[in-house]
Amino acid sequence: MIDPVLLRNDPDAVKRSQRARGNDEAVVDEALAADAARRAALTEYETLRAEQNEFGKRVKTASREDKPALIAQAQELAAQVKAADARAKEAGERFDALAMRIENIVIEGVPSGGEENFVTLRTVGEKPTFEFEPRDHLELGEMLGAIDMERGAKVSGARFYFLRGVGARLELALMNLALERALAHGFIPLITPTLVKPEIMRGTGFLGEHADEVYNLPADDLFLTGTSEVALAGYHSDEIIDIADGPIRYAGWSTCYRREAGSHGKDTRGILRVHQFNKLEMFVYTDPADAETEHDRLVAWQEEMLTALGLHYRVIDVAAGDLGSSAARKFDIEAWVPTQDAYRELTSTSNCTTFQSRRLATRFRTESGKTAPVATLNGTLATTRWLVAILETHQQEDGSVLVPEALRPFLGGLEVLTPVTDG
């Protein structure tokens, strides 16, 4: 939820953000009107409540003769207070409903436009070249006995798969490398629930326009999470946390589930776009004043990982119209996938400012001792999709794959993945 004070004091900034995202500006004026009505209703209620309290004192000190009439008046005033309270609550609910429709305020400098209007900030490493026709990750995975899509579909349907043998080991090695690096940077590891309550899913901003991408279990009133960000954002809901000594950083290891609604026919081959995968997610609670600096730190740690894995990549500043509802700015890192002759997203890192914490009532104490919403940030440090770029980048002509040196300690020193079937 956006800051109501910002909405009230600088509605033009909110409208600029709406325009940059390609969203409706009219909701800003509706929310402003609802905010004014809410505040007026609250003032009326508080005035009547004060009158009621004062009148109660008169009733207590009234004579026996005057008391019946005063009690009748007190009852009438109580009814007015009750009605005013109801109006204030109704006005508050209307304001909340409208405010929830306004997505996070885009940080100045974020490019306007849609998915194609990103800005490339830097390109790192050399694009892999081959003296042979490279195989795609699925063909390599099948040769290595590492990926089994056919049995995944037999057991669970389209976009499901088995990682087996060196495929399973490779993913675990990747996740453990990421965990080791997260620990070195002061992250607290958490294995998170993958089922959450609606208020937690809603609080993180995942039940807006993309609600159709989320798996819902209506019989249990629970949702399957598409990222541990959801559970990590809910971890400190309704709490006042201590960040006096610096940011609180969590590394959430979880299985993730996405319906991939609207992606029919896209990336159907292999494990690039699937319904279930594993991920290690960085999540940070910090002072809002430090959020942009922390955002850059998260990206730097992601780049360290991709560089250690020998991947060619670019970092992009995602355009406003392609941001999720909770992100004020998002940097994606896209690795080169040789057989697609294209960059594909491996990480997303979002600065959500105070948007999620306002919804989830997560606060910190300022230097003045008052409480204020904390800033939240999130970013991927490893996920199943990375295997696509690793396999294709480090393949050899015979279908074997060189293991990046950083992963070898997590694979018992294994240096080369060798085909188990003929190419």
Secondary structure, 3 states (H helix, E strand, C coil): CCCHHHHHHCHHHHHHHHHHHCCCCHHHHHHHHHHHHHHHHHHHHHHHHHHHHHHHHHHHHCCCCCHHHHHHHHHHHHHHHHHHHHHHHHHHHHHHHHHCCCCCCCCCCCCCCCHHHCEEEEEECCCCCCCCCCCCHHHHHHHCCCEEHHHHHHHHCCCCCEECCHHHHHHHHHHHHHHHHHHHCCCEEEECCCEECHHHHHHCCCCCCCHHHCEEECCCCEEECCCCHHHHHHCCCCEEECCCCCCEEEEEEEEEECCCCCCCCCCCCCCCCCCEEEEEEEEEEECHHHHHHHHHHHHHHHHHHHHHCCCCEEEEECCHHHCCCCCCEEEEEEEEEHHHCEEEEEEEEEECCCHHHHHHCEEEECCCCCEEECEEEEEEEEECCHHHHHHHHCECCCCCEECCHHHHHHHCCCCEECCCCCC
